[in-house]
Amino acid sequence: MPLPVAYPSAVPRERIKVGEIRLALDREGTGAPVILLHGFPELAHSWRYQRPALVAAGYEAITPDLRGYGESDRPSAVDDYALARLVGDLTGLIDALGHESVHLVGHDWGGSITWVTAALRPELVRSLSILNSPHPVASAEARQIPEQRQKSWYMLLFQFTGIAEAWSSNDDFANLRSTFYATAAEGAISAEDEEVFVGALRKDGALTAALNYYRANTPPTSWLKPPPDLPPITVPTQIIWGEADAYMSEVLLEKTVAKIDGTPQVTRLPGVSHWVQQEAPDRVNEALVAFLDAQS
């Protein structure tokens, strides 16, 4: 089946002042606002199939490059990428755009940011949609389990400044390409898409900024002690989960559901990898729009 039509690449970008940095973003539509946050090692481009679907369904689709990525600002310190800063970016963006509350959609690190925002600032969140991103506390708990610890090996590699950068970027990012993008189904991330992602990481400081997400939030010491706690998630929540994720075991989903006050809507996608919104865009769009419509 052919992939749906992606968002046109010529859409003008904006740069919005959020605290001490500026975030680059795309936005279109005039309905209820939906902010979609990408993960590692991606960009707003990873939502290229969701933006037109949301606009067609009557929503305003807002897709920023996270701090450190793409055309957004790149602070230099590791601590600049701690979750508290990333959550501050999101809450600041909501305010800067003039919204009292928004629907949040997050994948990978973008999911971590939206989980914490929904836990700490539920008044800002109309609904929460998560794509293959465990609750941060569930993730920390699961790293105590050998199966998930083995799947998370790259998080330890990324702690080594210089070594991780060389491993990732040598031979035109060969290891990064084969370890991450190549785990998607054939054609889901085209050569052109991959070049968009890798091209952004070639910019000065961009790869280190992306790796600093791991250095600031999953240092080795965090693997050896109980995780910090967060208030339970109380906003309407859906989880879309690709079951063939090479990096996430089933225990992550089980532990994540336990962090939600109530019963989330869980859509499982057998045979779909970590890159769920790019690999199965039609199914993701259908589930996402149906859930958002139900919150109206």
N, C-alpha and C positions, 0 to 999 in steps of 0.2 A: 504494500500500500504506500503511495507517495506521501511524503511529509506535507503538512498543511503549509499554506503560504506564510512566510516569515515576515516580520516587521521590516518595512523598507529602510535600507541603510542610510538614506539621505535625510532622515528626520533630524531637525536641528537639535543640538545638545544644549543643555543649560548647565551653569555652574552656580550652585546655591551656597551662600555663606551659612555655615553651621558651626557655631562656636569659633574655634581658632583655625578651622580649615574650611575649604570649599569642596563640595561633592559635585561631581559631574553626573548628570542624569538625563534620561529621556522621559517624556510624559506626553500622554495624549488621552483625549476623552473628557467628558464633562460630568460623569455620574459620580457615584460614591467612590472615594479614593481607595486604591489598592496599591500598597508599596510591596515590591518584590525584591528580595535581597539574595544575591548570588553567593557562591562559595568559592573554595580553592580548587584548582587554579583557573578561575573563570573571570567573567565580567558581566555587566548588564546584558551583554549579547546572549547569554545563556537563556534569557527569557524571550528570545526572538519569536517563538511560536505562541507564547501566552499573551503577549501585548495585544496583537490584533484580535484575538479571541475575546479578551476582556473588554476592549473598546467596542467591539461589535455587540457585546452583551449589555452595554450601557454603563460601563465603569470607566473611571479615570485610572489608567495604568501608569505607574511611576516606577522606573527601574534605575536606581543609582549604581554607579561603580562604588564599591565599598572603599573606605579610606585605604590608601596605599595602592589601589588598583586603577588601571586605566588612566583616565583624565582627572581623577580625584587627587587631592593633595596627598603627599607622602611624608609624614613626619618621620624622623630618623631614629628615635629611641624605641627600644623593645617595649617599654611600658606604655608607649603611645598606642599600642594595639591590644591592651587589656580590655576584657569584656565591658568594664565600666565605661571606658572611652567609646567603644563601639555602640553601646546602648545609648550613650549621650548623643552620638551622631544621629541615631534614628529618632530619638525623642526631639532633638533639635530640628531635624528635618521636618517632622510633623508640624512643629510650631512655625518654622520658616515658611512653609507652604500654606499656612493659615487654616489648618484643619484642627478641629477639636479631637477627632478620633479617626482611625483608619482601619481598613482590613489589612492584615499583615500576611505575607507569604514568604517563606524562607526555605532555602536549600543549603545543606552543608553548614559552613560557618554562618551564612545568612540565617539559617534556622536557629543556630545557637543564640544569635542576637535577638531574634524575635521571641524565642522561648523566655529569655531573661526579661525582655521588655514586658511581655504579657504577665509574667509573675510579679514584677515590681511596679508596673504602671498599667494595671488592667483598665483604668478609665480611658486610656488612649487607644485601646484595642477593641474594635467592633467584633472581629473574629480572627482566628489564627489558623493558617494552613501551613502544614509542615511537609516537606518532601525530603525523605531520606536524610534526616538530621535528628539524632537523639537528643532528648532533654539533657542539658549539660551535667546535671547531677547523676542522671542515669548513665551517661557516658563514663563519668569518673568511677562510678560503682562497677560498671562492666569491665573496666580495665583491670580489675582485680581478678578477673576470670581468665584462665589461660587461653581459651579459644579467641576471645576478643583481643587480648593483649597481643597475640600473634598477628591478628589482622591489622593492628594499629602500629606495626613496626616502624612505619615511616615517620610517625610522630616523634619517636626517639631520634631517628636520623636527622630530622629537621632542627634539633636542638644545637647541633654543632655548626657554629657560625663559620662560614668559609667552606667547610667540607660539604655542607648541604647545598650551598650555592653552586659549587663545582659539580657535584653529583647531578644536580638538576639541569644545569645549563650546558655541560660539555657536549660536544658533537651536535650542536644545534638543538639542545634540550631533548636529546634522544631518550634519556631515562625518564624524564617527566612525561614525554609523549607515550612511551610504552607502558609505564606504570599506571597512568591515570586515563588519559583520553582514549587509549586503545582498548580499555576495558568496556567501552560502550559498544552496542551492537553496530555492525557494519553500516556505515552511511549516516549514523545518528549525529556524529560530529565529523563533518566533511573536512577535507584538506583545507578548504578556505576558512571554515570555522576555527579549526585548530590554529591556523596562522593568525587569526584575529587574537586568540588567547595568548599564544606564544609571543606574537609581536608586541603585545602590551608588556609582557614580562621582560623583554629586552631593554626596556627603558631604564635609565639610570636609577638604581635603588628599588626598582619595582619588585624584583624577585625577593630581595631581602625583606621588603615590607610584607609580602605575602607569607613568607616563612615566619615572620615575627608574630603572626597570629598564634602559631604553635608555641613559640618561645615564651610569649607573655601569658598564655592560658593553660598550657599542658606541659609544664616543666617536669623533669624526671621526679622531683620530690612529690609532685601531686599524685604520682602513681603508687605511692607508698603510705598514704595516710587517708583517713576518711574524707570524703568530699564535703565542701561547704553545702549548706542547705539553702533552699529557696522556698518562698510561699507556693502553695499548690496553684496550678493553672485553673482559673475559674471562668475564663472567656470561652465562647463556643469554639471548639477545636476540631479540625480534621487532620488526619495523617494519611498521606499518599506514600506508599512504601514499595519500592522496587525490591523484590525478594532475591534477585541475583546480584546483590551488592557485594563486591569483592572485599569491601572494607568493614562491613557491618554485619554482625551476627544477629540471629533472631532474638537473643537475650536483650539487645538494645531496645527493640520495640516493646518487649514485655515490660522492661523496667520503666520505659518512657510512659506507657499508658498508666502506670501506677502513680505518676506525678500529677495526674489530671484529676481535678475534683469533678466527677461526673463521667459520662461515657463518651469518648470522642468518636467521631466518624472515621473509621479506618478503611481505606481502600488499598487492598493488596494487588500488586501487579506481578504475577509470576513471570519469571524469565527476563525481567527488566532490571537493568543494572543501576548503579549509583546515580547515573546521569539521567534520571527519570524524566524530567521535563523536556529533554532533548531527544530521548530515545522513544518515548511513548507520548508525544504531545497531544494527540487526539484524545486519548483516555484521560490524561492529566487535565486538559482543558474542560472536558465534559464534567469531570468530578469537581473541579475547582469552581466553575460557573454555577453548577447546581447547588453547591454548598453556599456560595456567596448569596445566591438568590434566596436561599432559605433563611438567611439572616436578615433580610429586608423587612 
